[in-house]
Amino acid sequence: MNSNDTGRIPAPNPKVKIAMIVCGIIGAAFIGAASAATTDDDVPRTTVRYNPQSLDTESGARALYSRLVKAAAEVCPQGSESPHWITAQVRECRAQALARAVFQVNNPRLAAVYAASSRSG
């Protein structure tokens, strides 16, 4: 071992550091764009209009929840292969659609109705 060697790894050149940071930022941007394209662009959607003041009551929150459940069934149809039971894939699609809708509304009463319904099945 050389007497001048302290066992440390030499620091990279400042230009190399900048290049590494820029590559990291660009890579993160591409990963984010790819993930956004696969999660949001391929998801079936519908619009459910409601009056935000209707969520001031428990009955209003329940009514909107019921409409969101119906909308989830519309965007995730059962298909003709099985008219008497719902496949796991369709069930999961509906659950995700409903969860996204409740999250987007962002109302505590609606969230409570959703949580209660999720627990009871």
C-alpha positions as CSV (number, residue, x, y, z in Angstrom):
1,M,0.0,0.0,0.0
2,N,1.3,3.4,-0.9
3,S,2.0,5.8,2.0
4,N,-0.2,8.5,0.2
5,D,-3.1,6.1,-0.2
6,T,-5.8,6.7,2.5
7,G,-8.1,3.9,1.4
8,R,-10.7,6.3,0.1
9,I,-12.3,6.2,-3.3
10,P,-11.4,9.2,-5.3
11,A,-14.3,11.7,-6.0
12,P,-15.5,11.8,-9.5
13,N,-14.7,14.7,-11.8
14,P,-17.3,17.5,-11.4
15,K,-18.3,17.1,-15.1
16,V,-19.0,13.4,-14.4
17,K,-21.1,14.3,-11.4
18,I,-23.3,16.7,-13.4
19,A,-23.7,14.1,-16.2
20,M,-24.8,11.5,-13.6
21,I,-27.3,13.9,-12.1
22,V,-28.7,14.9,-15.4
23,C,-29.0,11.2,-16.5
24,G,-30.8,10.4,-13.2
25,I,-33.3,13.2,-13.7
26,I,-34.0,12.2,-17.3
27,G,-34.3,8.6,-16.4
28,A,-36.8,9.4,-13.6
29,A,-38.8,11.6,-16.0
30,F,-39.0,8.7,-18.5
31,I,-40.0,6.2,-15.8
32,G,-42.7,8.6,-14.6
33,A,-44.1,9.1,-18.1
34,A,-44.1,5.4,-18.8
35,S,-45.9,4.7,-15.6
36,A,-48.5,7.4,-16.1
37,A,-49.2,6.2,-19.6
38,T,-49.9,2.7,-18.4
39,T,-52.0,3.6,-15.4
40,D,-54.2,6.5,-16.6
41,D,-54.5,6.2,-20.4
42,D,-55.7,2.6,-20.4
43,V,-58.3,2.9,-17.7
44,P,-61.9,3.0,-18.8
45,R,-63.7,6.1,-17.5
46,T,-67.1,7.8,-17.1
47,T,-68.2,11.0,-15.5
48,V,-70.6,11.1,-12.6
49,R,-71.8,14.6,-11.9
50,Y,-73.0,15.5,-8.4
51,N,-73.7,18.5,-6.3
52,P,-70.9,18.9,-3.6
53,Q,-73.5,20.2,-1.2
54,S,-75.3,16.9,-1.4
55,L,-72.4,15.4,0.5
56,D,-73.2,17.5,3.6
57,T,-75.6,14.7,4.6
58,E,-75.2,11.0,5.2
59,S,-78.0,10.2,2.7
60,G,-76.4,12.4,0.1
61,A,-73.1,10.5,0.5
62,R,-74.9,7.2,0.3
63,A,-76.7,8.3,-2.9
64,L,-73.5,9.3,-4.6
65,Y,-71.8,6.1,-3.5
66,S,-74.6,4.1,-5.1
67,R,-74.2,6.0,-8.3
68,L,-70.4,5.4,-8.2
69,V,-71.0,1.7,-7.8
70,K,-73.3,1.7,-10.9
71,A,-70.7,3.7,-12.9
72,A,-68.0,1.2,-11.9
73,A,-70.2,-1.6,-13.3
74,E,-70.6,0.4,-16.5
75,V,-66.9,0.9,-17.1
76,C,-66.1,-2.6,-16.1
77,P,-68.8,-4.7,-17.8
78,Q,-69.3,-8.3,-16.9
79,G,-69.1,-9.6,-20.5
80,S,-71.2,-12.3,-22.2
81,E,-69.0,-15.2,-21.3
82,S,-70.5,-15.5,-17.8
83,P,-73.9,-14.0,-17.3
84,H,-74.5,-15.5,-13.8
85,W,-71.3,-14.6,-12.0
86,I,-68.6,-11.9,-12.1
87,T,-65.0,-12.8,-12.8
88,A,-62.2,-11.9,-10.5
89,Q,-60.8,-9.5,-13.1
90,V,-64.1,-7.6,-13.5
91,R,-64.5,-7.5,-9.7
92,E,-61.0,-6.0,-9.3
93,C,-61.6,-3.5,-12.1
94,R,-64.8,-2.3,-10.4
95,A,-63.1,-2.1,-7.0
96,Q,-60.3,0.0,-8.4
97,A,-62.6,2.2,-10.3
98,L,-64.7,2.8,-7.2
99,A,-61.7,3.5,-5.0
100,R,-60.3,6.0,-7.6
101,A,-63.7,7.8,-7.7
102,V,-64.0,8.0,-4.0
103,F,-60.4,9.3,-3.8
104,Q,-61.1,11.9,-6.5
105,V,-64.2,13.2,-4.7
106,N,-62.2,13.6,-1.6
107,N,-65.0,13.9,0.9
108,P,-64.9,12.4,4.4
109,R,-68.6,11.4,4.5
110,L,-68.2,9.6,1.1
111,A,-65.0,8.0,2.3
112,A,-66.8,6.7,5.5
113,V,-69.6,5.2,3.4
114,Y,-67.0,3.6,1.1
115,A,-65.1,2.2,4.1
116,A,-68.2,0.8,5.8
117,S,-69.3,-0.8,2.5
118,S,-65.8,-2.3,1.9
119,R,-65.8,-3.9,5.4
120,S,-69.3,-5.4,5.0
121,G,-68.6,-6.7,1.6
